[in-house]
């Protein structure tokens, strides 16, 4: 019973990690395809750097050996997104 439970937890973890990575990659592609969104937040000059940072952070999050660094970077990214949303809207 324990081995099956552990295996199902591993599978569920990979599914969750994949979904979160997909969400962050979708967000990064939005920065490339919708420049008005970043202009509204007065970050138009930084959109490529922010998108590349988000892609790298998502990749680090998906790799098991570096997922701690990816988690830290994505948490910092989300903190910045919350700050910008509160500040500029």
Residue pairs with C-beta under 8 A, 6 or more apart in sequence:
17 61
17 62
17 67
18 62
20 58
20 61
20 74
21 58
21 59
21 61
21 62
24 54
24 55
24 57
24 58
24 61
24 74
24 77
25 54
25 55
25 58
27 54
28 51
28 52
28 54
28 55
28 58
29 51
30 37
31 37
31 38
31 47
31 48
31 50
31 51
31 54
32 47
32 48
32 51
35 44
35 47
38 44
38 46
38 47
38 50
40 88
41 84
41 88
42 88
43 50
43 84
53 73
53 77
54 74
54 77
56 73
57 70
57 73
57 74
57 77
58 70
58 74
59 70
60 66
60 67
60 69
60 70
60 73
61 67
61 70
61 71
61 73
61 74
62 70
63 70
